[in-house]
Amino acid sequence: MPVPVIFIGIAAITGAAGVGTTVKAGVDQSHAASINKDANQRIEESAKRLDFHRKQCGDALRSLGEEKIFVLNNGINDFITHFQKIKNVDFSESEGVTELKRLKLDQKEFAELAEMTKFSLSLVQGGIIGVSGGALAAFGAYSAATAFATASTGTAIASLSGVAASNATLAFFGGGSLAAGGLGMAGGTVVLGSLVAGPALLVMGIITSAKAGKNLQEAYANDAKANEICEELQTASDQCIAIRRRSYMFYSLLAKLDAYLYPLNEDMKRIISEEGTDYSKYSVQSKQSIAAVVSTIASIKVVLDTTILTETGNLTTESGELVEKMLTV
């Protein structure tokens, strides 16, 4: 018996709907795969960009650490060696050198400089420059006094290296690439300006999984999550750039002050050679020369005493204020 035409029509429509559903499913899956691929690429590009700025920032902190060591071991060491020979130094009532009254380099601070210099010499003698980049970054990020307080001269390198390893930000700057899992701290947590970027990167695994590519709604969710991750990574990159710039500003300040210090130290040596070591018998001009060298040393000590980073990786307010102040002088 022939099949009624109406049933043939229904069967045809049902079959067409089935084919349409299959085609739509294929299109959705292809679209989902495309969305996931794009999301993953954006995250990878953001991660690479953060890696680039992370490395530059680490290099800048290590360079600053090296500059601090250089200044302490040369200009400041030279100053301490010769200035301590001068007797009867009194800046309170010196004719023609009233600016000395504003100097803040008392005996305690002079002693601190001497201890910092010994500490710095121990770092060089221990081979820190060629051995421990993390320790150099720690010395660059924190004040020389803080670094000195972490260790005796006998364990300077080990202590500074320990600081670099235990501090999330410094570990991040000294770690490997993000793609290689070099997030610096156990559990993949990177603390940078109160931003926890590490766990967010784990979403990359979800986005690249086969299961995520099968569902268009999941792909849209992954795309939105990728946007959040990219924003977080960009924030971390911006923070790295800011820290690098602040590090270079401090490097520049120290380099300029050190260059200014050298001829002043030489003049002080000349005064000692020609006029002796009794400050009270110096000419007004010579007292002004001593004023200049002490003033420069006081400025250098302020830079050395100023910490750039907080424990959580934020730039300190003091370091910003110091840069603004010195740039306007």
N, C-alpha and C positions, 0 to 999 in steps of 0.2 A: 504494500500500500504506500503510495507516495506520501512523503512528509509534507505536512501543510506548509504553505509558503510563509505563514506568520512565524512558525518555529524556526524556519531557516533564517528569517530576518533577525529574530532575537539572538540566534546563535552567532550570526555575523556581527551584530552590534557588540555582543559580549566578548567575542574574540578580538574585535578592534579595540575595545576598552582595555583588554588584557595587554595587548601590544603597546597601547598608549602608556599604560602604567609602567611597563617594562622600560620603554624608551625614556619616560620622565625620570625613572629611578636611575637610569644610566647617566642622564644629563646632570641630575642632582649630585650623583657621586663624583662625576668629573668636575663639576663646579666646586664641590667640597674639597676635592684634592687640590684644585687650583688655589682656593682660599688658604688652605693649610700651608701650601708651599710658599705662597707669598708672605704669610705670617711668619713662617720659620725663617725666611730670608731676611725679613726686616729685623728680627731678633738677632740673627747672626751678625748682621751689619752693625747693629747697635752695640753688640758685645765686642766686636772687633774694634769699634771706635773707642769704647771704654778701655780696652786693652792698650790701645795706642796711647791714650792720655794717662793711663795708670803708669805705664813705663816712663813716659816723659816726666811725670810728677815724682816718681821714685828717683830718677836721675837728678832732678833738681834738688831734692832733699839731700841726696848724697853729696852733691857738689857743694851745697851750703855747709854740710858737715866738714868737708875737706877744707873749705875756706876758713871756718872757725878754727880748725886745728892749725892751719898755716899762720893765721894772724896771731894766735896765742904763742906759737913756737918761735915766731920771728919778731914782729914789731913789739908785741907786749913783753915778751921775754927780754928783748933788748932794753926796753924802757925800765923794767924792774931791776935788771942787773946794774944799771947806771944811776937811776933815780935814788935807790936806797943808799947810795954813797953820800948824798947831799944831807948835810946836817942843819939843824936849826931852821927848818922850813916852817914859815908862818905866813899864811895867806890872809890873815885877818886885818893886818895894818900895814899893807905894802903900798907905798906911794906910787900912784900911776897905774896900779893894777887892781882897781876896785872890782873888776869883773871876776877876780878870784874868789870873792865872797860868795859867788853863786855856784862854785864848784862843789861837787859832792863826791869826793874821793878821799874819804877819811882812812884812818889806819886799818879799820876793819875791812873796808872794801879793797884796800891795797893787799891785805893778807889773802882775801878771797881770790884776787887776780893771781897772786903767786901760787895758790893751791890749784887753781884752774890750769895754770901753765904747766905745773908738774903733772897734772892729770893728762893734759894734752900730749906732753912728751912721752908719757907711758903708753899712750895709744899708738904713737908712731913707733916706739921701740918694740911694741908688741905686734907690729905688722898689721894694724887694723885697716890701713888704706888698701892693702892688697888682698886682705882676707875676708873682711866682714862688711859687705855693703849694707846689710841691715843695721849694723851698729852705727855706721856713718849716717844713715837716714835718721836714726834715733837721735844722734848728736845734732843733726840739722834741725829736726822738728822741735826739740826741747831746748830749754836754756842750758848754757854750759854749767851753771850752778846745779840745776836739777840733775843733769847727767852725772856730775861729779858726786852728788849726794847718793846716787844709786850704788856706788862702789868705791872701794879703796883702790889705790893705783895698781895694786897687785892683781885685781880681778876686773879691771876696767872693761876689757873687751867682752869677757863672758857676761858681765852684767848688762852692758849695753845691748849685746846680742839677745840676751834674755828679754829685755824690754821690747826689742823689735819683734821677737817671736810671740810674746804674750799680748801685744797691742794689736787689735784687729786691723786698724788702719795701716800701720807700718807693715804688718804681715801681708796685707793686700798689695802694697806697693812693691814688696819684695817677692811675691809669689809668682807662679807661672800664669799662662794665659787662662782666661775663663773657660775656653773650649776644652782645655786640658784638665780642668777641674782645679786650677790654681786660685782658689778663692781665699786662701790665706789662713782660715781658721777652721777648727773642727766643726763638722756639720755644714760646711759650705756657707757660713754666715759672714758677710762682709759688712762691717759697720763703717759707714762713711757719711759724715754729716747727718747722723741719726737715720740714715737710710739703710734698710736691710735688703740688699739686692740679691744675695745668694739664693735663698729659697725660691725667688721668683723665676730664676733661671731653670729651675726644675720643670717648669711648664713646657720648656722646649721639648722634653721627652714625650709629653702628652701630645703635643701638636704634630710631632713627626711619627707618631704611632699609626699603625695600619687601621686600628679601630676608629681613630678619630676621623679618618678620611672617608668613612662610610656614611656619615650622617651630616646633612647640610646644616642642621641647626647647631650641631656640635662645632662645625667649622666656623659658623658665625660667632659662637661663643669664644672659640679659640682666637679668632681675629680680634675680638674686643679685648681679650686678655693680652694678646700680643701688643696691642696699643698701650696698655697699662705698663707692661714690662719695658717697652721701648722708652716710655716716658721716665721710668725709674732709672734705666740705664743712662739716659741722657742727663738726668739730674746728677747722677754719679760722675759722669764725664765732666759736667760743668764744675762740680766740686773739685775734681782733679785739676782742672785748668786754673781755678782760683788759687788752689794751694801751690801749684807750680809758679804762678805769677808772684805770689807773696814770697815764695822761697827765693826767686830771682831778685826781687826787690831787696831782700835782706842781704843777699850775696853782693849786690851792687853797692849797698850802703857800706858793708864791711870792706869791700875792695877799695872804695873811694877814701874811706877813713884811714885805711892802712897805708895807702899811697901818700896821704897827707901827713901821716905819722912819721914816715921814714926821714924826711929832711929835718923834722923837729927833733927827733932822736939824735941825729947827727949834730945839730946845733947844741943840744944839751951836753953832748960829749965834749964839744969844743969849749963850752963854758966851764965845765969841770976841769978841763986841761989848762985853761988860761987863768981862771979866777978861783980855782980851788973848790972845796966842797962845803964851804960855809955860806949858806943862802943869805944870811943877814948882811954879808959883805958884797953881794952881787950888785951890779949896776941896775938901774931901773929897766934898761933894755933887756938885760939878761933875765931879770925877774919876769918880764913880760914873755920872754921865750919859754921860761919854765911854765908860766901860766898857760901858754898855748899847748904845750905838750901834755900837761895834766888835763886840760879841758878836752883834748882829743881822746885821751885814754878814757876819760869819764864817759864820753859819747860811745866809744867802742864797747865799754862794759855794759851800757844800757842795752845795746843791740844783742850782746851775748847773753844778757840776763832775760831777754824777752822770748817767751815760748810762742811758737807759731800755731801749734795744734793742741786742742783739748784731747782728753782721753778718748772721746767719741769721734774724733776726726774732724771736728769743726774748727774753722779758723778762729783764733782768739781775737777778742776786741782790742786787747793791748797792742798786738802786732800791727793791726790796721791803724790805730791811733799813732803809733810810733813812726810808721812810714809817712803818714800825712804830716806829722810834725817836722820830721827831718827834711822832707821835700820842700817845705816852706821856709826853712832856715836859709 
